[in-house]
Amino acid sequence: MDKAISQGVTRREFIDTLTPRLQKLGWWGRQIIVDSKGAAQVVEMGSPWRLRTIYQANVQSAYMAGRYKQQLENSDARPYWMYVAVLDANTRPSHSAMNGKVFHYTDPIWRSHYPPNGWNCRCRVRTLSERRLKSLGARVSSSQGKLSTQTVESGFDQRTGEVYTHEVISYKDGSQGMTPDAGWSQNVGELAYGTDMALMRKITPVQDVELRTQVVQSINNSALRHEAFANWVDRVLDQKRAGHSAQAIGFVDEAVAAAVAERTGQVASRVLVINEKQLVHADSKKHEIGGVALNREEIKILPVLLAEYDAVFWDKKHNNLMYVRFDGEGAMVMLPVNPTRRVKKHKNKLDLLMNAFRVKDRRVFTDPKRFERLR
C-alpha cells in the first residue's frame, strides 16, 4: 500500500501483484474454518473483490489525510469547510443529506465525520473563505448538541465466538443526520498523523511481540517516510513562521514502550509527532546562541534518529524519554515529553516532541542519579 500510494500503482497492478502471493501463502479462496467448539464453516479468505476494497479504502484514506493537512495549513484564509458528496445512485442517502453543509474548521464534527466515512465512501471537503461563503449564500452550521456516541457490533470471529464492537459517532440535525460505518468515526488526517494512529490500533492487538517489533521497525526505517518528513521540514523552515501542521516522526518501539509502562504504571503512547511550533523552536536563535542547535540537515533526519538511535535514556528528573545519537564527544538528542500524557484536545495517546538539540559532552548521560539507560 505504501508503494501504491507513493508511486501511483493502479488498482489492477495492486490486485495482480498480491493475488499470487496470497495464493502461495494459502490466504485465498474459500476455506473451511473450525471454531472453538469444533464446528466447521466455509469462509472467504481472499478474493479480487476484497483486495479491491482494501486498495480503495487505503488510497482514499491516505489522500484525504493529505487533503486535511493542506486544508488545516490554509485554515486562516479558508476557515469554513463544506461537506461535498457525490450525488449519484451509489451514494448513501445519509451522505447525500450532508452535501452542502458548512462547518467551521474547528467544529468537533470534523473529528468524526471528515471523509471517508465508510467503505467506498467518495465524499470530500471543500474549503471556503469568508467572501466565498457569502457569495454562495451558505449558512454555517454547528454540531454542538448534535453529536452522540453509540457502541455497535462490527464483526464476529467464527473460530472463537468473539463479537467485535466499535464506537460510532452520529450527527443528527432534525430529521437529517449521518453515522459513519463502524470503525470509520475518525478523521484519518487529524493533526497529520491520523493514519499512523489507525495503523497503531491495528498493530497493537497482534499477539506476536516479535512480529509487532518487526512491523514498527520496518515503518520507522521507511525511506519514503524519511523523505516526506525532510520535505515538510524544508517547507516549514522556509516560511519562517509556525503554522498549524504537524508531522509524525515515527513509532516508539516495543521495548521502549514496555520500559515506559514499567516505570510509570501506564500504557505508553506509541506515535511520536512534532508540530510546527516545536520545529521552529528547535531551529531557534536561542538554541544557536547557546551552541546546542541542530542544523537543518540534522533536524531533517530526526526520523532516522528514531529508527537508528545509539541509546535511549529515561530522564528520572523530568520523566522524559531521550533518544540519543552519539557524535564524537557530544551527542544529538531528541527529547519527547512524558509519553503517557495526551496531546491536548486529542482523544488518542500521542507523544509530542518537545525539543531536539545537541549535547556538547556525552558524559552527562553517565550520571546514574539522573539518567537510566533503557536501550
CORBELVEN-V498226 format. One record per pair of residues at least 12 apart in sequence whose ideal C-beta (glycine too) atoms are under 10 Angstrom apart, sorted by the first residue. I is the first residue (numbers start at 1). J is the second residue. If there is no record, write none. Layout:
I_J ; I_J
//
This chain:
1_14 ; 1_18 ; 1_54 ; 1_55 ; 1_57 ; 1_58 ; 1_59 ; 1_61 ; 1_62 ; 2_58 ; 2_62 ; 2_218 ; 2_219 ; 2_222 ; 2_224 ; 2_225 ; 3_17 ; 3_224 ; 4_17 ; 4_18 ; 4_55 ; 4_58 ; 4_59 ; 4_62 ; 5_55 ; 5_58 ; 5_59 ; 5_61 ; 5_62 ; 5_63 ; 5_65 ; 5_66 ; 5_195 ; 5_224 ; 6_62 ; 6_222 ; 6_223 ; 6_224 ; 6_225 ; 6_227 ; 6_228 ; 7_224 ; 8_59 ; 9_55 ; 9_59 ; 10_55 ; 11_48 ; 11_51 ; 11_52 ; 11_54 ; 11_55 ; 11_56 ; 11_59 ; 12_48 ; 12_52 ; 12_55 ; 13_55 ; 14_51 ; 14_52 ; 14_54 ; 14_55 ; 14_56 ; 14_58 ; 14_59 ; 15_47 ; 15_48 ; 15_49 ; 15_50 ; 15_51 ; 15_52 ; 15_54 ; 15_55 ; 16_48 ; 16_51 ; 17_51 ; 18_46 ; 18_48 ; 18_51 ; 18_54 ; 18_55 ; 19_46 ; 19_47 ; 19_48 ; 19_51 ; 22_45 ; 22_46 ; 22_47 ; 22_50 ; 22_51 ; 23_45 ; 23_46 ; 25_45 ; 25_46 ; 26_45 ; 26_46 ; 27_45 ; 27_46 ; 28_44 ; 28_45 ; 28_46 ; 28_47 ; 28_50 ; 29_43 ; 29_44 ; 29_45 ; 29_46 ; 29_47 ; 30_42 ; 30_43 ; 30_44 ; 30_45 ; 30_46 ; 30_47 ; 31_43 ; 31_44 ; 31_45 ; 31_46 ; 33_45 ; 33_157 ; 33_158 ; 33_159 ; 34_158 ; 34_159 ; 35_157 ; 35_158 ; 35_159 ; 35_160 ; 35_161 ; 36_157 ; 36_158 ; 36_159 ; 36_160 ; 36_161 ; 36_162 ; 37_159 ; 37_160 ; 37_161 ; 39_158 ; 39_159 ; 39_161 ; 40_158 ; 41_158 ; 41_159 ; 42_158 ; 43_158 ; 43_159 ; 52_120 ; 53_119 ; 53_120 ; 56_116 ; 56_119 ; 56_120 ; 56_121 ; 56_122 ; 57_116 ; 57_118 ; 57_119 ; 57_120 ; 57_121 ; 57_184 ; 58_188 ; 58_195 ; 58_198 ; 60_115 ; 60_116 ; 60_119 ; 60_120 ; 60_121 ; 60_122 ; 60_123 ; 60_124 ; 60_188 ; 61_115 ; 61_116 ; 61_121 ; 61_184 ; 61_186 ; 61_188 ; 61_189 ; 61_194 ; 61_195 ; 61_198 ; 62_188 ; 62_189 ; 62_195 ; 63_115 ; 63_116 ; 63_124 ; 63_188 ; 63_189 ; 64_114 ; 64_115 ; 64_116 ; 64_117 ; 64_121 ; 64_123 ; 64_124 ; 64_125 ; 64_187 ; 64_188 ; 64_189 ; 64_194 ; 64_195 ; 65_114 ; 65_187 ; 65_188 ; 65_189 ; 65_190 ; 65_192 ; 65_193 ; 65_194 ; 65_195 ; 65_196 ; 65_198 ; 66_188 ; 66_189 ; 66_192 ; 66_195 ; 66_228 ; 67_114 ; 67_115 ; 67_124 ; 67_125 ; 67_127 ; 67_189 ; 68_81 ; 68_105 ; 68_110 ; 68_114 ; 68_115 ; 68_125 ; 68_187 ; 68_188 ; 68_189 ; 68_190 ; 68_191 ; 68_192 ; 68_194 ; 68_245 ; 69_189 ; 69_190 ; 69_191 ; 69_192 ; 69_193 ; 69_194 ; 69_232 ; 69_244 ; 69_245 ; 69_246 ; 69_247 ; 70_127 ; 70_189 ; 70_192 ; 70_245 ; 71_105 ; 71_110 ; 71_114 ; 71_125 ; 71_126 ; 71_127 ; 71_189 ; 71_244 ; 72_105 ; 72_110 ; 72_127 ; 72_189 ; 72_190 ; 72_191 ; 72_192 ; 72_243 ; 72_244 ; 72_245 ; 72_246 ; 73_192 ; 73_235 ; 73_236 ; 73_239 ; 73_243 ; 73_244 ; 73_245 ; 73_276 ; 74_105 ; 74_127 ; 74_129 ; 74_243 ; 74_244 ; 74_245 ; 75_104 ; 75_105 ; 75_106 ; 75_127 ; 75_243 ; 75_244 ; 76_105 ; 76_243 ; 76_244 ; 77_127 ; 77_129 ; 77_130 ; 78_105 ; 78_126 ; 78_127 ; 78_128 ; 78_129 ; 78_130 ; 78_132 ; 78_133 ; 79_104 ; 79_105 ; 79_106 ; 79_127 ; 79_128 ; 79_129 ; 79_130 ; 79_133 ; 79_140 ; 80_102 ; 80_103 ; 80_104 ; 80_105 ; 80_107 ; 80_126 ; 80_127 ; 80_128 ; 80_129 ; 80_130 ; 80_132 ; 80_133 ; 80_136 ; 80_138 ; 80_140 ; 81_101 ; 81_102 ; 81_103 ; 81_104 ; 81_105 ; 81_106 ; 81_107 ; 81_109 ; 81_110 ; 81_114 ; 81_125 ; 81_126 ; 81_127 ; 81_128 ; 81_140 ; 82_98 ; 82_99 ; 82_100 ; 82_101 ; 82_102 ; 82_103 ; 82_124 ; 82_125 ; 82_126 ; 82_127 ; 82_128 ; 82_132 ; 82_133 ; 82_136 ; 82_138 ; 82_140 ; 83_95 ; 83_97 ; 83_98 ; 83_99 ; 83_100 ; 83_101 ; 83_102 ; 83_103 ; 83_109 ; 83_110 ; 83_113 ; 83_114 ; 83_115 ; 83_117 ; 83_123 ; 83_124 ; 83_125 ; 83_126 ; 83_141 ; 83_178 ; 84_98 ; 84_99 ; 84_100 ; 84_101 ; 84_115 ; 84_122 ; 84_123 ; 84_124 ; 84_125 ; 84_126 ; 85_97 ; 85_98 ; 85_99 ; 85_100 ; 85_101 ; 85_115 ; 85_117 ; 85_121 ; 85_122 ; 85_123 ; 85_124 ; 85_178 ; 86_99 ; 86_121 ; 86_122 ; 86_123 ; 86_124 ; 87_99 ; 87_100 ; 88_122 ; 90_120 ; 90_122 ; 91_121 ; 91_122 ; 91_123 ; 92_117 ; 92_118 ; 92_120 ; 92_121 ; 92_123 ; 92_178 ; 92_181 ; 93_176 ; 93_178 ; 94_117 ; 94_118 ; 94_170 ; 94_171 ; 94_176 ; 94_177 ; 94_178 ; 94_179 ; 94_180 ; 95_113 ; 95_115 ; 95_116 ; 95_117 ; 95_118 ; 95_121 ; 95_122 ; 95_123 ; 95_178 ; 95_180 ; 96_123 ; 96_176 ; 96_178 ; 97_171 ; 97_173 ; 97_175 ; 97_176 ; 97_177 ; 97_178 ; 98_113 ; 98_115 ; 98_117 ; 98_123 ; 98_171 ; 98_173 ; 98_176 ; 98_177 ; 98_178 ; 99_123 ; 100_126 ; 100_136 ; 100_138 ; 100_139 ; 101_113 ; 101_138 ; 101_139 ; 101_140 ; 101_141 ; 101_143 ; 101_171 ; 101_173 ; 101_176 ; 101_178 ; 102_126 ; 102_128 ; 102_133 ; 102_136 ; 102_138 ; 102_139 ; 102_140 ; 102_141 ; 103_125 ; 103_140 ; 103_141 ; 103_142 ; 103_143 ; 103_171 ; 104_140 ; 104_141 ; 104_142 ; 104_143 ; 105_125 ; 105_127 ; 105_128 ; 105_244 ; 106_345 ; 107_140 ; 107_141 ; 107_142 ; 107_143 ; 107_144 ; 107_147 ; 108_142 ; 108_143 ; 108_144 ; 108_146 ; 108_147 ; 108_169 ; 108_171 ; 108_345 ; 109_141 ; 109_142 ; 109_143 ; 109_144 ; 109_146 ; 109_147 ; 109_169 ; 109_171 ; 109_178 ; 109_187 ; 110_125 ; 110_143 ; 110_187 ; 110_189 ; 110_190 ; 111_143 ; 111_147 ; 111_169 ; 111_185 ; 111_186 ; 111_187 ; 111_190 ; 111_194 ; 111_345 ; 111_346 ; 111_347 ; 112_143 ; 112_147 ; 112_149 ; 112_167 ; 112_168 ; 112_169 ; 112_170 ; 112_171 ; 112_178 ; 112_179 ; 112_180 ; 112_184 ; 112_185 ; 112_186 ; 112_187 ; 112_190 ; 112_347 ; 113_125 ; 113_143 ; 113_147 ; 113_169 ; 113_170 ; 113_171 ; 113_178 ; 113_179 ; 113_180 ; 113_184 ; 113_185 ; 113_186 ; 113_187 ; 114_180 ; 114_186 ; 114_187 ; 114_188 ; 114_189 ; 114_190 ; 114_194 ; 115_180 ; 115_184 ; 115_187 ; 115_188 ; 115_189 ; 116_180 ; 116_181 ; 116_184 ; 116_188 ; 117_178 ; 117_179 ; 117_180 ; 117_181 ; 117_184 ; 117_185 ; 117_186 ; 117_187 ; 118_178 ; 118_179 ; 118_180 ; 118_181 ; 118_182 ; 118_183 ; 118_184 ; 118_185 ; 119_181 ; 119_182 ; 119_183 ; 119_184 ; 120_181 ; 121_180 ; 121_181 ; 121_184 ; 123_178 ; 128_140 ; 141_171 ; 141_173 ; 142_173 ; 143_169 ; 143_171 ; 143_172 ; 143_173 ; 145_172 ; 145_173 ; 146_170 ; 146_171 ; 146_172 ; 146_173 ; 146_174 ; 146_177 ; 147_169 ; 147_170 ; 147_171 ; 147_172 ; 147_177 ; 147_185 ; 148_168 ; 148_169 ; 148_170 ; 148_171 ; 148_172 ; 148_177 ; 148_179 ; 149_167 ; 149_168 ; 149_169 ; 149_170 ; 149_185 ; 150_166 ; 150_167 ; 150_168 ; 150_169 ; 150_170 ; 150_179 ; 150_185 ; 151_165 ; 151_166 ; 151_167 ; 151_168 ; 151_182 ; 152_164 ; 152_165 ; 152_166 ; 152_167 ; 152_168 ; 152_179 ; 152_181 ; 152_182 ; 152_183 ; 152_185 ; 153_165 ; 153_166 ; 153_182 ; 154_166 ; 154_167 ; 154_168 ; 154_181 ; 154_182 ; 154_183 ; 154_184 ; 155_182 ; 155_183 ; 164_182 ; 164_183 ; 165_182 ; 166_180 ; 166_181 ; 166_182 ; 166_183 ; 166_184 ; 166_185 ; 166_186 ; 167_182 ; 167_183 ; 167_185 ; 167_186 ; 168_180 ; 168_181 ; 168_182 ; 168_183 ; 168_184 ; 168_185 ; 169_184 ; 169_185 ; 169_186 ; 170_185 ; 183_198 ; 183_201 ; 186_198 ; 186_201 ; 186_347 ; 186_348 ; 190_246 ; 190_346 ; 190_347 ; 190_348 ; 191_244 ; 191_245 ; 191_246 ; 191_247 ; 191_248 ; 191_273 ; 191_275 ; 191_343 ; 191_345 ; 191_346 ; 191_348 ; 191_350 ; 191_352 ; 192_232 ; 192_244 ; 192_245 ; 192_246 ; 192_247 ; 192_248 ; 192_273 ; 192_275 ; 193_246 ; 193_247 ; 193_248 ; 193_249 ; 193_271 ; 193_272 ; 193_273 ; 193_274 ; 193_343 ; 193_346 ; 193_348 ; 193_350 ; 194_248 ; 194_271 ; 194_348 ; 195_248 ; 196_219 ; 196_225 ; 196_248 ; 196_249 ; 196_250 ; 196_251 ; 196_270 ; 196_271 ; 196_272 ; 196_273 ; 196_348 ; 196_350 ; 197_248 ; 197_269 ; 197_270 ; 197_271 ; 197_273 ; 197_346 ; 197_347 ; 197_348 ; 197_349 ; 197_350 ; 198_348 ; 199_215 ; 199_216 ; 199_219 ; 199_248 ; 199_251 ; 199_270 ; 199_271 ; 200_216 ; 200_219 ; 200_251 ; 200_252 ; 200_269 ; 200_270 ; 200_271 ; 200_348 ; 200_349 ; 200_350 ; 201_270 ; 201_348 ; 202_215 ; 203_215 ; 203_216 ; 203_219 ; 203_251 ; 203_254 ; 203_270 ; 204_257 ; 204_267 ; 204_270 ; 209_254 ; 209_255 ; 209_258 ; 210_254 ; 212_251 ; 212_253 ; 212_254 ; 212_257 ; 213_253 ; 213_254 ; 213_255 ; 214_254 ; 215_251 ; 215_254 ; 216_250 ; 216_251 ; 216_252 ; 216_253 ; 216_254 ; 216_257 ; 216_270 ; 216_307 ; 217_250 ; 217_251 ; 217_253 ; 217_254 ; 217_307 ; 218_307 ; 219_248 ; 219_250 ; 219_251 ; 219_303 ; 219_307 ; 220_249 ; 220_250 ; 220_251 ; 220_252 ; 220_253 ; 220_272 ; 220_303 ; 220_304 ; 220_306 ; 220_307 ; 220_308 ; 221_250 ; 221_303 ; 221_304 ; 221_306 ; 221_307 ; 221_308 ; 222_250 ; 222_303 ; 222_307 ; 223_303 ; 223_304 ; 225_247 ; 225_248 ; 225_249 ; 225_250 ; 225_303 ; 225_304 ; 225_307 ; 226_249 ; 226_250 ; 226_300 ; 226_301 ; 226_302 ; 226_303 ; 226_304 ; 226_306 ; 226_307 ; 227_300 ; 227_303 ; 228_247 ; 228_248 ; 228_303 ; 229_247 ; 229_248 ; 229_249 ; 229_250 ; 229_274 ; 229_299 ; 229_300 ; 229_301 ; 229_302 ; 229_303 ; 229_304 ; 230_296 ; 230_297 ; 230_299 ; 230_300 ; 230_301 ; 230_302 ; 230_303 ; 230_304 ; 231_247 ; 231_300 ; 232_245 ; 232_246 ; 232_247 ; 232_248 ; 232_274 ; 232_276 ; 232_279 ; 232_300 ; 233_247 ; 233_274 ; 233_276 ; 233_279 ; 233_282 ; 233_283 ; 233_296 ; 233_297 ; 233_299 ; 233_300 ; 233_301 ; 233_302 ; 234_296 ; 234_299 ; 234_300 ; 235_276 ; 236_274 ; 236_275 ; 236_276 ; 236_279 ; 236_280 ; 236_283 ; 236_299 ; 237_276 ; 237_279 ; 237_280 ; 237_282 ; 237_283 ; 237_296 ; 237_299 ; 237_300 ; 238_296 ; 239_276 ; 239_280 ; 240_280 ; 240_283 ; 241_276 ; 241_280 ; 242_275 ; 242_276 ; 242_277 ; 242_278 ; 242_279 ; 242_280 ; 242_281 ; 243_275 ; 243_276 ; 243_277 ; 243_280 ; 244_275 ; 244_276 ; 244_277 ; 245_275 ; 245_276 ; 245_279 ; 246_273 ; 246_274 ; 246_275 ; 246_276 ; 246_277 ; 246_278 ; 246_279 ; 246_343 ; 246_350 ; 246_352 ; 246_353 ; 247_273 ; 247_274 ; 247_275 ; 247_276 ; 247_279 ; 247_302 ; 247_303 ; 247_353 ; 248_271 ; 248_272 ; 248_273 ; 248_274 ; 248_303 ; 248_350 ; 249_271 ; 249_272 ; 249_273 ; 249_274 ; 249_302 ; 249_303 ; 249_304 ; 249_305 ; 249_306 ; 249_307 ; 249_323 ; 249_334 ; 249_336 ; 249_351 ; 249_353 ; 249_356 ; 250_270 ; 250_271 ; 250_272 ; 250_273 ; 250_302 ; 250_303 ; 250_304 ; 250_305 ; 250_306 ; 250_307 ; 250_323 ; 251_269 ; 251_270 ; 251_271 ; 251_272 ; 251_306 ; 251_307 ; 251_351 ; 252_268 ; 252_269 ; 252_270 ; 252_271 ; 252_272 ; 252_306 ; 252_312 ; 252_321 ; 252_323 ; 252_336 ; 252_339 ; 252_351 ; 253_270 ; 253_306 ; 253_307 ; 253_309 ; 253_312 ; 253_375 ; 254_270 ; 255_312 ; 255_374 ; 255_375 ; 256_268 ; 256_270 ; 256_306 ; 256_309 ; 256_312 ; 256_314 ; 256_321 ; 256_323 ; 256_339 ; 256_374 ; 256_375 ; 257_269 ; 257_270 ; 257_321 ; 257_339 ; 257_351 ; 258_374 ; 259_312 ; 259_314 ; 259_321 ; 259_372 ; 259_374 ; 259_375 ; 260_312 ; 260_314 ; 260_319 ; 260_321 ; 260_336 ; 260_338 ; 260_339 ; 260_340 ; 260_351 ; 260_374 ; 261_339 ; 261_340 ; 262_314 ; 262_374 ; 263_314 ; 263_316 ; 263_319 ; 263_340 ; 263_372 ; 263_374 ; 264_314 ; 264_319 ; 264_338 ; 264_339 ; 264_340 ; 264_341 ; 265_340 ; 266_338 ; 266_339 ; 266_340 ; 266_341 ; 266_349 ; 267_339 ; 267_340 ; 267_349 ; 268_321 ; 268_338 ; 268_339 ; 268_340 ; 268_349 ; 268_351 ; 269_336 ; 269_337 ; 269_338 ; 269_339 ; 269_340 ; 269_341 ; 269_342 ; 269_343 ; 269_348 ; 269_349 ; 269_350 ; 269_351 ; 269_352 ; 270_339 ; 270_348 ; 270_349 ; 270_350 ; 270_351 ; 271_339 ; 271_343 ; 271_348 ; 271_349 ; 271_350 ; 271_351 ; 271_352 ; 272_302 ; 272_303 ; 272_306 ; 272_321 ; 272_323 ; 272_334 ; 272_336 ; 272_337 ; 272_339 ; 272_350 ; 272_351 ; 272_352 ; 272_353 ; 273_336 ; 273_343 ; 273_346 ; 273_350 ; 273_351 ; 273_352 ; 273_353 ; 274_299 ; 274_302 ; 274_303 ; 274_334 ; 274_336 ; 274_351 ; 274_352 ; 274_353 ; 274_354 ; 274_355 ; 274_356 ; 275_343 ; 275_352 ; 275_353 ; 277_352 ; 278_352 ; 278_353 ; 278_354 ; 278_355 ; 278_356 ; 279_299 ; 279_302 ; 279_353 ; 279_356 ; 281_353 ; 281_354 ; 281_355 ; 281_356 ; 281_357 ; 282_294 ; 282_296 ; 282_298 ; 282_299 ; 282_302 ; 282_334 ; 282_335 ; 282_353 ; 282_354 ; 282_355 ; 282_356 ; 282_357 ; 283_295 ; 283_296 ; 283_299 ; 283_356 ; 287_355 ; 287_356 ; 287_357 ; 287_358 ; 290_357 ; 290_358 ; 290_360 ; 291_330 ; 291_357 ; 291_358 ; 291_360 ; 292_330 ; 292_333 ; 292_355 ; 292_356 ; 292_357 ; 292_358 ; 292_359 ; 292_360 ; 293_356 ; 293_357 ; 293_358 ; 294_332 ; 294_333 ; 294_334 ; 294_355 ; 294_356 ; 294_357 ; 294_358 ; 295_358 ; 298_325 ; 298_327 ; 298_332 ; 298_356 ; 298_357 ; 298_358 ; 299_332 ; 299_334 ; 299_356 ; 301_325 ; 301_332 ; 302_323 ; 302_325 ; 302_332 ; 302_334 ; 302_353 ; 302_356 ; 303_334 ; 304_325 ; 305_323 ; 305_324 ; 305_325 ; 305_332 ; 305_333 ; 305_334 ; 305_356 ; 306_323 ; 306_325 ; 306_334 ; 306_336 ; 306_353 ; 307_323 ; 308_323 ; 308_325 ; 309_322 ; 309_323 ; 309_324 ; 309_325 ; 309_326 ; 309_332 ; 309_333 ; 309_334 ; 309_375 ; 310_323 ; 310_324 ; 310_325 ; 310_326 ; 310_327 ; 310_331 ; 310_332 ; 310_362 ; 310_375 ; 311_323 ; 311_324 ; 311_325 ; 311_326 ; 311_331 ; 311_362 ; 311_365 ; 311_371 ; 311_373 ; 311_374 ; 311_375 ; 312_324 ; 312_334 ; 312_372 ; 312_373 ; 312_374 ; 312_375 ; 313_333 ; 313_335 ; 313_364 ; 313_365 ; 313_370 ; 313_371 ; 313_372 ; 313_373 ; 313_374 ; 313_375 ; 314_370 ; 314_371 ; 314_372 ; 314_373 ; 314_374 ; 315_335 ; 315_338 ; 315_365 ; 315_370 ; 315_371 ; 315_372 ; 316_367 ; 316_368 ; 316_369 ; 316_370 ; 316_371 ; 316_372 ; 317_369 ; 317_370 ; 317_371 ; 318_335 ; 318_337 ; 318_338 ; 318_354 ; 318_370 ; 319_337 ; 319_338 ; 319_339 ; 319_340 ; 319_341 ; 320_335 ; 320_336 ; 320_337 ; 320_338 ; 320_339 ; 320_351 ; 320_354 ; 320_355 ; 321_334 ; 321_335 ; 321_336 ; 321_337 ; 321_338 ; 321_339 ; 321_351 ; 321_374 ; 322_334 ; 322_335 ; 322_336 ; 322_355 ; 322_359 ; 322_365 ; 322_371 ; 322_373 ; 322_374 ; 323_335 ; 323_336 ; 323_353 ; 323_356 ; 323_375 ; 324_359 ; 324_362 ; 324_365 ; 324_371 ; 324_373 ; 324_375 ; 326_359 ; 326_362 ; 326_365 ; 327_358 ; 327_359 ; 327_362 ; 328_360 ; 328_362 ; 329_359 ; 329_360 ; 329_361 ; 329_362 ; 329_363 ; 330_358 ; 330_359 ; 330_360 ; 330_361 ; 330_362 ; 330_363 ; 330_364 ; 331_357 ; 331_358 ; 331_359 ; 331_360 ; 331_361 ; 331_362 ; 331_363 ; 331_364 ; 331_365 ; 332_356 ; 332_357 ; 332_358 ; 332_359 ; 333_355 ; 333_356 ; 333_357 ; 333_358 ; 333_359 ; 333_362 ; 333_364 ; 333_365 ; 334_353 ; 334_354 ; 334_355 ; 334_356 ; 334_357 ; 335_353 ; 335_354 ; 335_355 ; 335_356 ; 335_357 ; 336_350 ; 336_351 ; 336_352 ; 336_353 ; 336_354 ; 336_355 ; 336_356 ; 337_350 ; 337_351 ; 337_352 ; 337_353 ; 337_354 ; 337_355 ; 338_351 ; 338_354 ; 339_351 ; 339_352
//
